[in-house]
Amino acid sequence: MACSPERAAIEALLPHRDPFLLVDRIADRGEDWIETEWHVAEDLDVFRGHYPGNPILPGVLISEHCFQSAALLLGNEPGTRGPDALLHALASDPSPVVREAAAWSLERAFGDDARVRTALARASG
């Protein structure tokens, strides 16, 4: 399967690959924030066993999507390009706090696009 230029740019910064690459698109970004999208397929295997009959996307996958988004955000900071962006940034400055806010509900996630805005805040003093 051919990789889009946008997906190739994401893969250049993250070590993850399908089926565990949970960022499909960078929707928007600023200096200290990023909005990413992940298409949550209706046939995602995890839905077979996570609340069968009323599938809910597991919170650990939502959190992983947010962490991958944070790695893309931090990958733009000087000296942090490449797959180890998040680890490098946290090791060099342990003060960042990543805030995550999902603009969609768990009930809607099934077969939908998840859009997450992740922002970086540094502790003062």
C-alpha positions as CSV (number, residue, x, y, z in Angstrom):
1,M,0.0,0.0,0.0
2,A,1.4,3.4,-1.0
3,C,2.1,5.9,1.7
4,S,0.8,9.5,1.4
5,P,3.3,12.3,1.8
6,E,1.6,13.3,5.0
7,R,1.7,9.8,6.4
8,A,5.4,9.5,5.4
9,A,6.1,12.7,7.4
10,I,4.4,11.2,10.4
11,E,6.3,8.0,10.0
12,A,9.6,9.9,9.8
13,L,8.9,11.2,13.4
14,L,7.3,8.2,15.0
15,P,8.7,4.6,15.3
16,H,5.1,3.1,15.2
17,R,3.6,1.4,12.2
18,D,0.3,-0.2,11.4
19,P,-1.6,-1.5,13.3
20,F,-0.3,0.6,16.1
21,L,0.3,3.9,14.4
22,L,-2.7,5.8,15.7
23,V,-2.2,9.1,13.9
24,D,-3.4,9.3,10.4
25,R,-3.3,13.1,9.8
26,I,-2.1,16.3,11.3
27,A,-5.2,18.5,11.0
28,D,-3.7,21.7,12.4
29,R,-0.7,22.9,14.5
30,G,0.7,25.9,16.3
31,E,4.0,26.5,18.2
32,D,2.9,24.7,21.3
33,W,-0.1,22.6,20.2
34,I,-1.1,20.1,17.5
35,E,-4.4,18.7,16.3
36,T,-4.3,15.2,14.9
37,E,-6.8,12.8,13.5
38,W,-7.1,9.0,13.7
39,H,-9.7,7.1,11.7
40,V,-11.2,4.6,14.1
41,A,-12.4,1.8,11.8
42,E,-15.6,0.1,12.6
43,D,-13.9,-3.3,12.1
44,L,-11.1,-2.5,14.5
45,D,-10.3,-5.9,16.1
46,V,-10.5,-4.6,19.7
47,F,-14.2,-3.9,19.3
48,R,-14.9,-7.6,19.2
49,G,-13.9,-8.1,22.8
50,H,-14.2,-4.6,24.5
51,Y,-17.9,-4.5,25.6
52,P,-19.3,-6.8,22.8
53,G,-22.6,-5.6,21.5
54,N,-21.8,-2.1,22.7
55,P,-18.2,-1.6,21.6
56,I,-16.2,1.2,23.3
57,L,-12.8,2.3,22.2
58,P,-10.4,1.4,25.1
59,G,-9.0,4.4,27.0
60,V,-5.4,3.1,26.6
61,L,-5.7,3.5,22.8
62,I,-7.1,7.0,23.2
63,S,-4.1,7.8,25.5
64,E,-1.7,6.3,23.0
65,H,-3.1,8.4,20.3
66,C,-2.5,11.5,22.5
67,F,1.1,10.4,23.3
68,Q,1.8,9.9,19.6
69,S,0.4,13.3,18.9
70,A,2.6,14.8,21.7
71,A,5.7,13.1,20.1
72,L,4.8,14.8,16.8
73,L,4.5,18.1,18.6
74,L,7.8,17.7,20.4
75,G,9.4,16.5,17.2
76,N,9.3,20.0,16.0
77,E,11.4,21.4,18.9
78,P,15.1,22.0,18.1
79,G,17.2,18.9,18.7
80,T,14.3,16.5,19.0
81,R,13.6,15.3,15.5
82,G,13.2,11.6,14.8
83,P,11.5,8.6,16.4
84,D,12.8,9.4,19.9
85,A,11.3,12.9,20.0
86,L,9.1,12.4,23.1
87,L,11.7,10.5,25.1
88,H,14.4,13.0,24.2
89,A,12.2,16.0,25.2
90,L,11.2,14.5,28.5
91,A,14.8,13.5,29.3
92,S,16.2,16.9,28.6
93,D,13.4,18.8,30.4
94,P,11.2,16.8,32.8
95,S,8.8,19.7,33.3
96,P,6.5,19.4,30.3
97,V,3.0,18.5,31.0
98,V,1.0,17.2,28.1
99,R,-2.7,18.1,28.2
100,E,-5.1,16.2,26.0
101,A,-8.6,17.0,25.0
102,A,-10.6,14.8,22.7
103,A,-13.3,16.5,20.7
104,W,-15.4,13.4,20.4
105,S,-17.0,11.0,22.8
106,L,-16.2,7.3,23.4
107,E,-19.7,6.4,22.2
108,R,-19.1,8.2,18.9
109,A,-15.6,6.8,18.3
110,F,-16.8,3.6,16.6
111,G,-16.3,4.1,12.9
112,D,-15.5,7.8,13.3
113,D,-12.5,10.1,13.0
114,A,-11.0,10.9,16.4
115,R,-9.6,14.5,16.5
116,V,-7.4,15.4,19.4
117,R,-5.8,18.7,20.3
118,T,-2.6,18.2,22.4
119,A,-0.9,21.1,24.0
120,L,2.5,21.5,25.7
121,A,2.8,23.5,28.9
122,R,6.0,23.9,30.8
123,A,6.1,24.4,34.5
124,S,7.3,27.9,35.5
125,G,10.2,28.5,37.9
